[in-house]
Amino acid sequence: MSVNRIEESYNKFILSKSKYSFGNKPLDLIMLNEKEFCEITGHKLSTARSNRIKGIGCNFYKIGGSIRYKLSEIIEYIERCK
């Protein structure tokens, strides 16, 4: 997937979710939850969780009890997986 296609997918995702409003924040300041990560990457939730346990896949952050992914790192991850 190219970066442009990912950004298009991301923009389409954001537009479909009216509760998300990131404005002009840099991509590395935007944190997405695991469900949003799966919507953008096309992974199943179980695959994303399994990859985290195995220590493979996209970088993630555990904040409290929540898993978050930086949008900039999602884009880098998809580029690496081409």
C-alpha positions as CSV (number, residue, x, y, z in Angstrom):
1,M,0.0,0.0,0.0
2,S,1.3,3.4,-0.8
3,V,1.4,6.3,1.6
4,N,-1.2,8.1,-0.5
5,R,-3.5,5.1,-0.4
6,I,-3.1,4.9,3.4
7,E,-3.8,8.6,3.8
8,E,-6.9,8.2,1.6
9,S,-8.0,5.3,3.6
10,Y,-7.4,7.2,6.8
11,N,-9.2,10.3,5.6
12,K,-12.2,8.1,4.5
13,F,-12.1,6.5,7.9
14,I,-12.0,9.8,9.8
15,L,-14.8,11.3,7.6
16,S,-17.0,8.3,8.4
17,K,-16.4,8.8,12.2
18,S,-17.8,12.3,13.0
19,K,-16.7,12.0,16.6
20,Y,-13.0,12.2,15.5
21,S,-11.7,15.6,14.8
22,F,-7.9,15.9,14.6
23,G,-7.7,19.1,12.7
24,N,-4.2,19.7,11.4
25,K,-2.3,17.7,14.1
26,P,0.9,16.1,12.9
27,L,0.5,12.4,12.2
28,D,2.8,11.4,15.0
29,L,0.5,13.1,17.6
30,I,-2.6,11.2,16.5
31,M,-3.1,8.0,18.5
32,L,-5.6,5.4,17.4
33,N,-7.1,2.4,19.3
34,E,-6.7,-1.2,18.2
35,K,-10.1,-1.2,16.5
36,E,-9.2,1.8,14.4
37,F,-5.7,0.3,13.7
38,C,-7.5,-2.8,12.3
39,E,-9.8,-0.7,10.2
40,I,-6.9,1.1,8.5
41,T,-4.6,-1.9,8.1
42,G,-7.2,-4.5,7.3
43,H,-6.0,-6.8,10.1
44,K,-8.4,-8.8,12.2
45,L,-8.4,-7.8,15.9
46,S,-7.2,-11.2,16.9
47,T,-4.2,-10.9,14.5
48,A,-3.3,-7.5,15.9
49,R,-3.5,-8.9,19.4
50,S,-1.5,-12.0,18.5
51,N,1.2,-9.9,16.8
52,R,1.5,-7.7,19.9
53,I,2.0,-10.8,22.1
54,K,4.6,-12.2,19.7
55,G,6.4,-8.8,19.6
56,I,5.9,-8.4,15.8
57,G,4.0,-5.9,13.8
58,C,3.4,-2.3,14.4
59,N,4.8,-0.4,17.5
60,F,2.1,0.1,20.1
61,Y,1.7,2.0,23.4
62,K,-0.1,0.8,26.5
63,I,-1.7,3.8,28.2
64,G,-3.5,2.7,31.3
65,G,-5.4,-0.3,30.2
66,S,-5.7,0.9,26.6
67,I,-3.6,0.0,23.5
68,R,-2.8,2.9,21.2
69,Y,-1.0,3.2,17.9
70,K,0.6,6.3,16.4
71,L,-0.8,7.0,13.0
72,S,2.7,7.9,11.7
73,E,3.9,4.5,12.8
74,I,1.0,2.7,11.2
75,I,1.9,4.3,7.9
76,E,5.6,3.3,8.4
77,Y,4.5,-0.3,9.3
78,I,2.4,-0.6,6.2
79,E,5.2,0.7,4.0
80,R,7.6,-1.9,5.6
81,C,5.2,-4.7,4.8
82,K,4.9,-4.0,1.1
